[in-house]
């Protein structure tokens, strides 16, 4: 068994022992290289009530390189490409920002944090980024809320 597979199994056991109310990790038929996660929008944010499915790909040299994560559920956010689900998050994109101390659950938590703290200086969704940069937070929140209602109300959370 590869180091990556051992690490993923260890992390999944830890997640099962200490579940996070905002994160659900699902493996399909024991595949430790590709699996799904669900995250739930934080309370008192524009994303509250939303549930997003993520695809997580585990590279063969994990944990020494970052996981590959993308949104499968559509979302309106400056740092997430609406069409591809690509995420602009330093720990996933910059070699120097990744460390083996990061893991599946901590990456999911970092993505949840990104939802409420967008970085409009490096947008993957230019419309959302322009709204935030221009200070039109009302327009941004209105659009984000509309996308939550349109795309993200169904999922495994109750």
N, C-alpha and C positions, 0 to 999 in steps of 0.2 A: 504494500500500500504506500502511496506517495506521501510526502510530507504535507502537501496541500490537503489531501483527503483526511489525514489524521487530524490536522488542525481544524478542518471544517467539522468533523465529527465531534471533536472536543468542544468547539464553540456551540454547536447545536445542542449538545447535552447541557451546557451551562445555560443556554437560553431557555431550555425546557424546565430547568430547575428554578430559574428566576425570570419568569415571563415579564415582559414590559407591556403595560396596558395599551400602548400606542403602536406596537410592532408585532406582527405575526410572520413567522418564517415557515414556508412550506416547501418541503422537498417532494419530488415526484419519483416514485419507485426507486428510492435510494440513490438517485443521481446526485453526486456531490460536486459536480462541475457546473451545473446550471440549475437554479431553483428560483422560486418566487418569494417575495416578501410583500407584505401589506403594511402600509403606514397610515395612521389616522391623524388628521389635522388637529393641532393643539386647540384646547379650549381658549375662548376669548381672542381668537385670531380670525382673519378672513377665511382661513381654510378649515375652521371648525365644522365638524360634521362630515368632512370629505374623507374618502378612503381611496388610496392609490395603490395600484399593483406595480411592483418593481420587478425587473428581471435582474438577477445577480449571476454573473459568470465568474467562475473561479479559475484564474490562470494557473498553469502547471507549476509556476514558481511562487505561488502564494504561500506564505504571507510576506515574502520579500518584495513583492510588487502588489500594487493596488487591485482590489476587486474591480470588475467592470459592472457598472450599475446603470440602468436606465429606467425611466418611467414607461410603463405600458398603458397606464390610464392618462388621458389628456389632462393637462394642467396649464393654467396661465400664470407664468412666473418669469421674471427677467432671466434667471439662470438655468432655465429648462427649455429645451427646444420643443415646441408644440408638436411638430411633425414626427421627430425621431425619438423623443424622450431623453435625449442626451442631457447630461447634467454638468454644469460648469461649477465644480467644487474643487478647491485646491488639493485636497487629499486624494482625489480620484484622478486629477490631471497632472499634477506636478510631482516629479520623482522625489524631490527633496522634502515634500510635505508628507509623503507616505512613510509610515514606520510599521513594523510588524506588531506594534502595540495596538494598532487599529484592528478591528475585526468586524464581523458581519453586523452585530447589534450596534456597535459604536458608529459605523458608517450610516446605518439607518437613522440613528439619533442625530448625526450631523446633518443629514438631509432634512429631517424634521426641523432642525434649527434654521437651516437655510430658508425654508418656506417662509418663516416669519421675519427673516433678516436678509432680504435680497441685496445683492451687490450689483447695482446698475452700471458699474464701470466695465463689466465684462459680460454683457448680455448675450444670450443665445436666442432670446425672444426680444427683438428690437422694439416692438410695440410696447411691451411691458416695461422694458428698460427705459424707453423715452418718457413714459409716464412718470416713472419714479425719479429719473434725473431732472425732469421739469418741475417736480414737486407736486404733480397732480395725483396725489395719493387717493383722493376720492374716486377718480376715474379708474385707477389701478385696482382698488379694492372692489369696485363695482364689477369690473371685468372678471377678476379672480373669483368673486362670489358667484357670478353667472356660470363660469366654467365648473365650479364645484357642483352647482345644482344640475348642470347639464351632463356631466361626465362622472362625478365621483361620489354619488350618494349610495351606491351599492357596493357591498363587500362583506368580508367575514366578521367585521365588528358589529356588536349589537348596540 
